[in-house]
Amino acid sequence: MKTIKKLLTLGLCGGLLISSVLTGCSNSKKVVIGSKDFSENIVLAEIMAQLIENDTTIQVERKLNMGGTFVNFEAIKNGGIDIYPEYTGTGLTAQLKMDVINDADQVYEIVKSEFDSQFGVTWLDPLGFNNTYAMGVTAEIAEKYNLEKNSDLIDVASELVFGAEHEFFDRQDGFEGFLEAYGIDSFKDVAKMNTALKYQAIGSGQMDVTDVFATDGQIVEYNLKILEDDLGFFPPYYAAPIIRNETLKKYPELIAVLNKLGGKISDEDMTALNYQVDVEKKSVEEVAKGFLESKGLVK
């Protein structure tokens, strides 16, 4: 009887051990993808997540819409996330605290080298589009004040209300730097708001000038005039996946998988994806899947 009990106990323990091992194996291959709190970055993160799920056996945990640049950057440094989409200009000015450089290739090589050595983070291939900052005004304001380029704001800024998201006021390549570069004393008034509100505000006439990303879908929705950055203040902002070096040691196949996106997203592509989400109100998952299928990256 004792022998039977012992065998049953061993069998139970063995079953639990096997179950534990299998459970551990099933959960061991996982990466966490994060994103910032605006549609474009969320869509890019979802595209990356779906591509990894399609091409590998790695499970993907999504932490999308986390917050601004600082939140995502701290998370990837401390291991809270493994991957997120970043922009070269942001890496240069906001994270490395370097001065603006206008040569796109030079900026990429700098952030790639410095992120690797300082933070243990790898920049993969750029996705193709340049979502640089720009200044946008409504067609009515552009016509009224004859605005074509940023320097046209110098003489009329005191008559105009400027508004932007909070982060724009905290960046070297943001509000204060812009005023200094163009010799603008001040605007009539300045408003800080959440990213989601600024297009509604300029569209409804609550403000006259705002910062935009060149690929924002709302530029089309609100028929905004993009002013030429005639003094070249804003650096290039080429998007790319960035990933922890520790993660790449575990899953080196992610380099080849995510680099399939290299050069695949044009400015026009990204604007269209943003428009689908922000204006047509399609789901991020649907838009990401449609893009991957259109490029032949998934079936």
C-alpha positions as CSV (number, residue, x, y, z in Angstrom):
1,M,0.0,0.0,0.0
2,K,2.9,2.3,0.9
3,T,4.5,1.6,-2.5
4,I,1.3,2.5,-4.4
5,K,1.0,5.8,-2.4
6,K,4.6,6.5,-3.2
7,L,4.1,5.8,-6.9
8,L,1.0,8.0,-6.9
9,T,2.9,10.8,-5.2
10,L,5.8,10.5,-7.6
11,G,3.4,10.5,-10.5
12,L,1.6,13.6,-9.3
13,C,4.8,15.4,-8.6
14,G,6.2,14.4,-12.0
15,G,3.0,15.6,-13.7
16,L,3.2,18.9,-11.9
17,L,6.9,19.2,-12.9
18,I,6.1,18.5,-16.5
19,S,3.2,20.9,-16.5
20,S,5.4,23.5,-14.9
21,V,8.2,23.0,-17.5
22,L,5.7,23.1,-20.4
23,T,4.1,26.3,-19.0
24,G,7.5,27.9,-18.6
25,C,8.4,27.0,-22.1
26,S,5.2,28.4,-23.5
27,N,5.7,31.7,-21.7
28,S,9.5,32.0,-22.1
29,K,9.5,33.3,-25.7
30,K,8.0,36.8,-25.3
31,V,8.7,40.4,-26.1
32,V,7.0,43.5,-24.9
33,I,6.3,46.2,-27.5
34,G,5.5,49.7,-26.3
35,S,4.4,52.9,-28.1
36,K,3.9,56.6,-27.5
37,D,0.5,58.2,-27.1
38,F,-0.3,59.2,-30.7
39,S,-1.8,57.3,-33.5
40,E,1.2,57.0,-35.7
41,N,3.4,55.5,-33.1
42,I,0.6,53.2,-32.0
43,V,0.1,52.0,-35.6
44,L,3.8,51.4,-36.1
45,A,4.1,49.4,-32.9
46,E,1.1,47.3,-33.9
47,I,2.6,46.7,-37.4
48,M,5.8,45.4,-35.6
49,A,3.8,43.2,-33.3
50,Q,1.8,41.6,-36.0
51,L,4.9,41.0,-38.1
52,I,6.7,39.3,-35.2
53,E,3.7,37.1,-34.5
54,N,3.4,36.2,-38.2
55,D,7.1,35.3,-38.7
56,T,8.1,33.8,-35.4
57,T,6.9,31.8,-32.4
58,I,7.6,34.7,-30.1
59,Q,4.6,35.9,-28.1
60,V,4.0,39.7,-28.1
61,E,2.7,41.6,-25.2
62,R,1.5,45.1,-26.2
63,K,1.9,48.1,-24.0
64,L,0.6,50.7,-26.5
65,N,-0.3,54.3,-25.9
66,M,2.0,54.4,-22.8
67,G,2.7,58.2,-22.9
68,G,5.3,60.5,-24.3
69,T,9.0,60.0,-25.3
70,F,10.3,60.1,-21.7
71,V,8.0,57.3,-20.6
72,N,8.9,55.0,-23.4
73,F,12.6,55.7,-23.2
74,E,12.8,55.0,-19.5
75,A,10.8,51.8,-20.0
76,I,13.1,50.4,-22.7
77,K,16.2,51.3,-20.6
78,N,14.9,49.6,-17.5
79,G,13.4,46.6,-19.3
80,G,9.8,47.5,-18.9
81,I,9.5,47.1,-22.7
82,D,11.7,45.5,-25.3
83,I,10.9,47.4,-28.5
84,Y,9.2,50.7,-29.5
85,P,9.2,53.0,-32.6
86,E,11.4,56.0,-32.2
87,Y,12.5,58.9,-34.4
88,T,16.1,59.9,-35.2
89,G,15.6,63.6,-34.4
90,T,14.0,62.8,-31.1
91,G,16.9,60.4,-30.2
92,L,19.4,63.1,-31.1
93,T,17.9,66.1,-29.3
94,A,15.6,64.8,-26.6
95,Q,17.6,61.8,-25.5
96,L,21.2,62.5,-26.4
97,K,20.8,66.2,-25.7
98,M,22.7,67.1,-28.8
99,D,22.4,70.1,-31.1
100,V,20.2,69.9,-34.2
101,I,21.9,68.3,-37.3
102,N,20.1,68.4,-40.6
103,D,21.9,65.6,-42.4
104,A,19.6,62.6,-42.1
105,D,22.3,59.9,-42.5
106,Q,24.6,61.6,-40.0
107,V,21.8,61.8,-37.4
108,Y,21.0,58.1,-37.9
109,E,24.6,57.0,-37.5
110,I,25.0,59.1,-34.3
111,V,21.9,57.8,-32.6
112,K,22.7,54.2,-33.6
113,S,26.2,54.4,-32.2
114,E,25.4,56.4,-29.0
115,F,22.2,54.4,-28.1
116,D,24.2,51.2,-28.4
117,S,27.1,52.4,-26.2
118,Q,25.2,54.4,-23.7
119,F,21.9,52.6,-23.3
120,G,22.4,49.1,-24.7
121,V,19.7,49.8,-27.3
122,T,19.9,49.0,-31.0
123,W,18.4,51.1,-33.8
124,L,17.2,48.9,-36.7
125,D,16.7,50.0,-40.3
126,P,14.7,53.2,-40.8
127,L,11.1,52.6,-42.0
128,G,11.4,55.1,-44.8
129,F,9.4,58.2,-43.9
130,N,10.5,61.4,-42.3
131,N,7.9,62.6,-39.8
132,T,9.6,65.9,-39.1
133,Y,8.1,68.7,-37.1
134,A,6.6,71.6,-39.1
135,M,4.5,74.6,-38.4
136,G,0.9,74.5,-39.6
137,V,-1.8,77.1,-40.0
138,T,-5.3,77.1,-41.4
139,A,-5.7,78.0,-45.1
140,E,-7.6,81.2,-43.9
141,I,-4.7,82.3,-41.7
142,A,-2.2,81.6,-44.4
143,E,-4.1,83.7,-46.9
144,K,-4.9,86.5,-44.5
145,Y,-1.2,87.0,-43.4
146,N,0.4,85.7,-46.6
147,L,2.2,82.9,-44.9
148,E,4.4,80.5,-46.9
149,K,7.4,79.9,-44.7
150,N,8.3,80.0,-41.0
151,S,10.2,83.3,-41.3
152,D,6.9,84.9,-42.4
153,L,5.7,84.5,-38.8
154,I,8.3,87.0,-37.5
155,D,6.3,90.1,-38.2
156,V,2.9,88.7,-37.4
157,A,3.4,86.4,-34.5
158,S,2.2,89.0,-32.0
159,E,-1.2,88.8,-33.7
160,L,-1.5,85.0,-33.6
161,V,-2.2,82.4,-31.0
162,F,0.1,79.4,-30.8
163,G,-0.8,76.0,-29.3
164,A,1.0,72.7,-29.1
165,E,1.2,69.5,-27.0
166,H,3.1,69.7,-23.7
167,E,6.2,67.8,-25.0
168,F,6.9,70.4,-27.7
169,F,7.6,73.0,-24.9
170,D,10.1,70.7,-23.2
171,R,12.4,69.9,-26.2
172,Q,15.5,71.5,-27.5
173,D,14.0,71.3,-30.9
174,G,10.7,72.7,-29.6
175,F,9.1,76.0,-28.8
176,E,11.9,78.1,-27.2
177,G,14.4,76.9,-29.7
178,F,12.1,77.7,-32.6
179,L,11.5,81.2,-31.3
180,E,15.2,81.8,-30.9
181,A,16.2,80.3,-34.3
182,Y,13.6,82.5,-36.1
183,G,14.0,85.6,-34.0
184,I,10.4,85.6,-32.9
185,D,9.8,87.6,-29.7
186,S,6.4,86.1,-28.8
187,F,3.0,85.1,-29.9
188,K,-0.2,86.8,-28.9
189,D,-0.9,83.9,-26.6
190,V,0.4,80.4,-26.1
191,A,-1.6,77.3,-25.1
192,K,-0.4,73.9,-24.0
193,M,-2.7,70.9,-24.4
194,N,-2.9,67.2,-25.0
195,T,-1.9,66.0,-28.5
196,A,-5.4,64.8,-29.3
197,L,-6.8,68.3,-28.7
198,K,-4.6,70.5,-30.8
199,Y,-6.1,69.8,-34.2
200,Q,-9.6,70.3,-32.9
201,A,-8.4,73.6,-31.4
202,I,-6.9,75.0,-34.6
203,G,-9.7,73.6,-36.7
204,S,-12.3,75.4,-34.6
205,G,-10.3,78.7,-34.6
206,Q,-9.2,78.7,-31.0
207,M,-5.6,79.1,-32.1
208,D,-3.9,80.0,-35.3
209,V,-0.5,78.2,-35.4
210,T,0.4,74.7,-34.2
211,D,3.3,72.3,-34.5
212,V,2.5,69.3,-36.7
213,F,4.2,66.1,-37.7
214,A,4.6,66.0,-41.5
215,T,2.7,62.7,-41.8
216,D,-0.3,63.6,-39.5
217,G,-3.6,62.6,-41.1
218,Q,-5.3,65.6,-39.6
219,I,-3.3,67.9,-41.9
220,V,-5.6,66.6,-44.6
221,E,-8.7,66.6,-42.5
222,Y,-8.3,70.2,-41.4
223,N,-6.8,71.4,-44.7
224,L,-3.8,72.9,-43.0
225,K,-1.1,74.9,-44.7
226,I,2.4,73.6,-43.8
227,L,5.0,76.4,-43.6
228,E,8.4,75.8,-45.1
229,D,11.2,75.4,-42.5
230,D,13.3,77.9,-44.4
231,L,16.1,78.2,-41.8
232,G,16.3,74.4,-41.4
233,F,15.5,74.4,-37.7
234,F,13.9,71.0,-37.3
235,P,16.1,67.9,-37.6
236,P,15.1,64.9,-39.7
237,Y,12.8,62.5,-37.9
238,Y,13.1,59.1,-39.6
239,A,11.2,56.4,-37.7
240,A,12.8,53.1,-36.9
241,P,12.3,50.2,-34.4
242,I,14.6,50.4,-31.4
243,I,15.2,47.3,-29.3
244,R,17.1,46.3,-26.2
245,N,20.4,44.6,-26.9
246,E,19.6,42.0,-24.2
247,T,16.4,41.1,-26.2
248,L,18.4,40.7,-29.4
249,K,20.8,38.3,-27.6
250,K,17.7,36.1,-26.8
251,Y,16.0,36.5,-30.1
252,P,18.5,37.5,-32.8
253,E,16.0,36.6,-35.5
254,L,14.1,39.8,-34.7
255,I,16.7,41.8,-36.6
256,A,15.8,40.2,-39.9
257,V,12.1,40.2,-39.1
258,L,11.8,43.8,-38.2
259,N,14.2,45.0,-40.9
260,K,11.7,43.7,-43.5
261,L,9.9,47.0,-42.7
262,G,13.1,49.0,-43.7
263,G,12.2,51.5,-46.4
264,K,8.7,50.1,-46.8
265,I,6.7,53.1,-45.4
266,S,6.8,56.3,-47.4
267,D,5.6,59.7,-46.2
268,E,2.4,59.1,-48.3
269,D,1.9,55.6,-46.8
270,M,2.2,56.9,-43.3
271,T,-0.1,59.9,-43.9
272,A,-2.7,57.4,-45.3
273,L,-2.4,55.1,-42.3
274,N,-2.8,58.0,-39.9
275,Y,-5.8,59.2,-41.8
276,Q,-7.5,55.8,-41.6
277,V,-7.1,55.8,-37.8
278,D,-7.7,59.4,-36.9
279,V,-10.2,60.5,-39.5
280,E,-11.9,57.3,-40.8
281,K,-11.8,55.8,-37.3
282,K,-10.6,52.4,-38.3
283,S,-9.1,50.2,-35.7
284,V,-5.3,50.2,-35.3
285,E,-5.3,46.4,-35.7
286,E,-7.2,46.6,-39.0
287,V,-5.0,49.3,-40.4
288,A,-1.8,47.5,-39.4
289,K,-3.0,44.3,-40.9
290,G,-4.1,46.0,-44.1
291,F,-0.7,47.6,-44.5
292,L,1.3,44.4,-44.0
293,E,-0.9,42.6,-46.5
294,S,-0.6,45.4,-49.1
295,K,3.2,45.1,-48.9
296,G,3.1,41.3,-49.1
297,L,4.7,41.0,-45.6
298,V,1.9,38.7,-44.3
299,K,-0.8,36.6,-46.0
